[in-house]
Amino acid sequence: TRRLLRLCPFEDGPVPVDWLNSAEVNLDIAALEQQGRDGGSYAELPAAASAAKSYAAWEKTFGQWLRANQTLTLLQSPTLKAIARAGEAEGAFRARLQLRAREERDAGVEELRKKYAAKTATLEERRARADQRVERERAQAGSAKMDTFVAAGTALLGVLLGRKRMSVTTASRMGTAIRSAGRSYGQAGDVTRAQESADRVRQQMSDLDDELQAEITALGSSYDAQKEELESVEIHPKRSDIQVHFVGLGWGDEA
């Protein structure tokens, strides 16, 4: 809100009052006197000033002049789509822009974390299952290896204890031991494959975290209020925004 008091001299010609020729004055309206002083002499009153309808016309043209000429020029940030407040200094406006950018960045980071949370949770579940599989395969491989050692030891013990030649039973035991050894090697391969699968999940989690951090870094470095080239925007008052309190005849000393 701004209050204006302007003085416009009377002109000779068809347009006695032209607000383009007016000048703003810094006066307290309450200090204006209501009647002339004793002993004063006054110039002849212009003819247009004697008609009451003239003041209504001048009030209307004054409002039109205000809408066309009393613009408010403000700074604007094209990046953040923000406009400075009336009377706000450029430095204060830039500081407010930087604060707003940080707030928007924090909000953006929170949105990114929410976006990545589902992917992270899925990978965490896969990692847990992969680790469980590794432990299971290791346990099975250890059991198979022990069974092989026991079968081979039993068969070999049968050969060493009192028999010169291997019997059919001993040969069968040796065959079982060999097959157990094959299964044992297979179980070891299962452990390796399970571990590789778990490692791939961990790498995917690491890559996802790197991707998140890269997006967060991009948000943090995307705006600098001190370097942004601000624009100027002109705001014209609307007709409903203008209230002309009075248009009157005034005079002053020429001494």
Summary of the structure (lengths in Angstrom):
residues: 255
radius of gyration: 46.8
end to end distance: 35.5
largest distance: 156.9
contacts: 565
relative contact order: 0.14
helix: 61%
strand: 7%
